[in-house]
Amino acid sequence: MLHASDIKKLAADAGFDLCGLTPCRPLAQNEAWFRAWLAEGRHASLGYLERNTDKRFDPQRLVAGARTAVVCAAAYKNPASEGYPDSHRAKVASYACTTDYHTTIREMLAGMLAALQREHPGLEGRAFVDTAPLAEKQLAVEAGLGWIGRQSLLVTPRFGTYVLLGELLLGDEADAYDVPFAGSRCGRCRNCIESCPTGAIVAPRVIDAGRCIACHTIEKEPAAEVDLDGWIFGCDRCQSCCPHNQKAPMQTNPAFAPAFDPLTMTPGQWLAMRQEEFRTRFGATPLTRSGLERLQENIRRNNPEEPYSR
């Protein structure tokens, strides 16, 4: 049997700010909501979300024999998380200002899993970092880390929404599990809904991906055009306005320290950049997901009247 206290110590030693445990079980209500969301076409061009829905909401279908889900969170708030001046037309989501979290968190989880397997020979387990069909936000709620806010993101009491998640699915039971987080602490606040520039939050916890600036700047673009509101990669608008985020502390883990400051970069600097410079300066960040040409196209969409956009 696994010991919850040992797992949480491993998580803290690895650099995670939060860790919770929940038994692996089907999340039937969440699956029903998700299927209804898909049926309404709210996923727009994100066709991959239509696949493996049964696995997404049942960890035991994703990993045979999984008994325990360990949900870990790393805080990443940095100066860009606090928002940009309205005049800034080259905005980058704050999570993308650091080394790609997929790489960082995968290494942190791998170290935890290796330590557990040394202590428990024969233990089966897999690590996940936002790349497999796994309802990680709801698992985080089940593991007691926080609640789902009106912008559909996990909100934690201490770090707000500025957390990055990673999970271990383990093939043994733990001696203790965390109590699921009950209720919401959003109160009457609707800042996230009212602040979204494109109205992508069509109802509490319902996102229309076809209107979402983050999808338009990163993913395969939906058919409809939207005003990018100065964003060239991702969008933090529904986060920077959240009271829980405004009081959240800045991150302290060097692994999540900013690799660059987007507030100091002008549209002209981005447009003048060449591939070699981009690879050197940003090759380890999430910006490579879009690539320089896509970023520059987003710059032009944001600044159509400026001479450097032509």
C-alpha positions in Angstrom: 0.0 0.0 0.0 1.2 3.5 -0.8 1.6 6.1 1.9 0.0 9.5 1.1 2.5 11.4 3.3 5.4 9.9 1.5 4.0 10.8 -1.9 3.3 14.4 -0.8 6.9 14.7 0.5 8.2 13.5 -2.8 6.1 16.1 -4.6 7.3 18.9 -2.4 10.9 17.8 -2.9 10.4 17.7 -6.7 9.3 21.3 -6.6 5.5 21.1 -6.7 3.5 23.6 -4.7 0.4 21.4 -4.2 -0.3 17.7 -4.2 -3.4 15.7 -3.6 -4.5 12.1 -3.9 -7.9 10.6 -5.1 -9.0 7.1 -5.9 -9.4 6.3 -9.6 -13.1 6.1 -10.5 -15.4 7.1 -13.4 -16.4 10.8 -13.5 -19.8 10.2 -15.0 -21.3 13.6 -14.5 -18.3 15.3 -16.0 -18.5 13.0 -19.0 -22.1 13.9 -19.5 -21.4 17.6 -19.4 -18.5 17.2 -21.8 -20.5 15.2 -24.3 -23.2 17.8 -24.3 -20.6 20.5 -24.9 -19.2 18.6 -27.8 -22.7 18.1 -29.2 -23.2 21.9 -29.2 -20.0 22.3 -31.3 -18.3 24.4 -28.7 -15.0 22.7 -29.3 -14.8 24.4 -32.8 -11.7 23.2 -34.6 -10.4 21.2 -31.7 -11.5 17.9 -33.2 -9.1 15.8 -31.2 -11.3 16.4 -28.2 -13.9 14.1 -29.8 -11.6 11.1 -29.4 -11.3 8.8 -26.3 -14.0 10.5 -24.3 -14.6 7.3 -22.3 -10.9 7.2 -21.3 -10.9 10.9 -20.5 -13.3 10.5 -17.6 -12.3 7.1 -16.4 -8.6 6.8 -15.4 -8.8 3.0 -15.3 -9.7 3.0 -19.0 -6.7 5.1 -19.7 -4.3 3.0 -17.6 -5.4 -0.5 -16.9 -5.2 -1.3 -13.2 -4.9 2.3 -12.0 -6.0 2.7 -8.4 -4.7 6.0 -7.3 -4.4 9.4 -9.0 -1.7 11.8 -7.7 -2.4 15.3 -8.8 0.4 17.8 -8.5 0.4 21.5 -9.2 3.3 24.0 -9.8 2.7 27.7 -9.3 4.0 29.9 -12.2 2.7 33.5 -11.7 5.2 36.0 -13.1 5.1 39.8 -13.9 3.3 39.1 -17.2 0.5 37.3 -15.3 -0.6 40.7 -13.9 -1.7 41.9 -17.3 -0.5 44.3 -20.0 -1.2 48.0 -20.8 -3.9 48.4 -23.4 -1.4 49.9 -25.8 0.7 46.7 -25.8 0.1 44.8 -29.0 2.4 41.8 -28.6 0.9 40.0 -25.6 2.1 36.5 -24.6 0.3 34.3 -22.1 2.5 34.2 -18.9 2.9 30.4 -18.8 4.6 30.6 -22.2 7.3 32.9 -20.8 9.1 30.0 -19.2 10.7 26.8 -20.2 8.0 24.5 -21.7 6.1 23.1 -18.7 5.6 19.8 -20.4 9.3 19.1 -20.2 9.8 20.5 -16.7 6.8 18.8 -15.1 7.4 15.5 -16.9 10.9 15.4 -15.4 9.5 16.2 -11.9 6.9 13.5 -12.1 9.5 11.0 -13.5 11.6 11.5 -10.5 8.7 10.9 -8.1 7.6 7.8 -10.0 11.2 6.4 -9.9 11.4 7.0 -6.2 8.1 5.3 -5.6 9.1 2.3 -7.6 12.3 1.9 -5.7 10.3 1.9 -2.5 7.6 -0.4 -4.0 9.1 -2.8 -6.4 6.6 -3.9 -9.1 4.5 -0.7 -8.8 3.0 0.2 -12.1 2.5 3.8 -12.9 2.4 6.4 -15.7 2.9 10.2 -15.7 0.8 12.7 -17.6 1.3 16.3 -18.5 -1.6 17.7 -20.5 -0.9 15.4 -23.5 -3.4 12.6 -22.9 -7.2 12.4 -22.6 -7.4 12.9 -18.8 -9.8 15.2 -17.0 -7.0 16.6 -14.9 -8.9 19.7 -13.7 -11.7 17.6 -12.2 -9.2 15.1 -10.8 -7.6 18.1 -9.1 -10.9 19.0 -7.6 -11.4 15.4 -6.4 -7.9 15.5 -4.9 -8.8 18.6 -2.9 -6.7 21.2 -4.7 -9.4 23.7 -5.7 -12.6 24.3 -7.6 -13.5 25.0 -11.2 -14.1 28.7 -11.8 -16.5 30.4 -14.1 -13.7 30.6 -16.7 -13.5 26.7 -16.5 -10.0 26.8 -15.0 -8.9 25.2 -11.8 -8.8 27.9 -9.1 -6.7 27.1 -6.0 -7.1 29.0 -2.7 -3.5 30.1 -2.5 -2.2 30.3 -6.1 -5.4 31.1 -8.0 -5.5 29.7 -11.6 -1.8 30.3 -12.2 -0.9 26.6 -11.7 0.3 23.9 -14.1 -0.8 20.4 -13.5 0.8 17.0 -13.7 -0.5 13.6 -12.7 0.7 10.1 -11.8 -1.7 7.2 -12.2 -0.5 4.4 -9.9 -1.5 0.8 -9.7 -1.9 0.5 -6.0 -4.1 2.0 -3.3 -3.0 4.7 -0.8 -3.5 4.6 2.9 -5.4 7.9 2.7 -7.0 10.1 0.1 -7.8 13.8 0.2 -11.4 15.1 0.6 -12.7 16.5 -2.7 -12.9 20.3 -2.7 -16.5 21.2 -2.0 -18.3 24.2 -3.6 -16.9 27.3 -5.2 -15.3 30.5 -3.8 -16.1 32.7 -6.8 -19.0 34.2 -5.0 -20.9 36.7 -7.2 -17.7 37.7 -9.1 -18.1 37.6 -12.9 -14.9 39.4 -13.8 -13.7 36.6 -16.0 -16.9 36.4 -18.0 -17.2 40.2 -18.3 -13.5 40.7 -19.2 -13.2 38.2 -22.0 -12.7 40.4 -25.1 -14.6 38.1 -27.4 -17.3 36.7 -25.1 -15.8 33.2 -25.3 -17.2 32.4 -21.8 -20.7 32.0 -22.9 -22.0 30.8 -19.5 -20.3 29.9 -16.2 -17.8 27.1 -17.0 -18.8 26.9 -20.7 -16.2 28.0 -23.2 -16.8 28.5 -26.9 -13.5 27.6 -28.4 -14.5 29.2 -31.6 -14.3 32.6 -29.9 -11.3 31.9 -27.6 -8.3 34.0 -28.4 -5.9 31.3 -27.1 -7.3 28.9 -29.6 -7.1 31.4 -32.4 -3.4 32.3 -31.7 -2.1 28.7 -31.0 -4.4 26.0 -32.3 -5.7 25.3 -35.9 -7.7 28.4 -36.5 -11.5 28.2 -36.5 -13.4 29.5 -39.5 -14.6 32.6 -37.8 -12.3 35.6 -37.3 -12.0 37.3 -33.9 -10.2 40.4 -32.7 -7.0 39.1 -31.0 -6.9 42.1 -28.6 -3.2 42.4 -28.9 -2.4 38.7 -28.1 0.0 36.8 -30.2 0.3 33.6 -28.1 -2.4 32.5 -25.8 -4.5 34.8 -23.6 -4.5 35.5 -19.9 -7.4 38.0 -19.8 -9.8 35.8 -17.9 -7.1 35.1 -15.3 -5.4 38.5 -14.7 -8.8 40.0 -13.7 -9.5 37.3 -11.1 -9.3 38.4 -7.5 -7.8 35.1 -6.4 -5.0 35.7 -8.9 -4.4 39.3 -8.0 -3.5 38.3 -4.4 -1.6 35.1 -5.4 2.2 35.2 -4.8 4.8 35.2 -7.5 6.4 31.8 -8.3 9.6 31.0 -6.5 10.7 27.8 -8.2 13.7 28.6 -10.5 12.4 26.0 -13.0 9.5 28.3 -13.7 11.3 31.6 -13.8 10.6 33.7 -16.9 13.0 33.1 -19.8 12.1 36.5 -21.4 9.9 39.5 -20.7 7.2 40.1 -23.3 6.5 43.5 -21.9 9.8 44.8 -23.3 9.2 43.5 -26.8 7.6 45.5 -29.5 5.7 44.3 -32.5 8.5 45.6 -34.7 11.1 43.5 -32.8 9.0 40.3 -33.3 8.6 41.1 -37.1 12.3 41.8 -37.5 13.2 38.5 -35.9 14.8 35.7 -37.9 14.5 31.9 -37.4 17.9 31.5 -35.9 17.3 34.2 -33.3 13.9 32.7 -32.5 15.4 29.2 -32.0 18.1 30.6 -29.8 15.9 32.8 -27.6 12.7 30.8 -27.5 13.5 27.3 -28.5 12.9 25.9 -25.0 9.6 27.7 -24.5 6.0 26.9 -25.6 6.3 29.5 -28.3 7.7 26.8 -30.6 4.3 25.2 -30.7 3.2 28.1 -33.0 6.5 29.0 -34.5 7.8 32.3 -35.5 5.8 32.7 -38.7 2.5 32.2 -36.9 3.5 34.7 -34.2 4.4 37.2 -36.8 1.1 36.7 -38.6 -0.7 37.3 -35.3 1.4 40.5 -34.9 0.1 41.7 -38.3 -3.5 40.9 -37.4 -3.1 43.0 -34.3 -1.4 45.9 -36.0 -2.8 46.1 -39.6 -2.3 49.9 -39.9 1.3 50.1 -38.8 4.0 50.3 -41.5 6.0 47.4 -39.9 2.9 45.2 -40.5 3.0 45.5 -44.3 
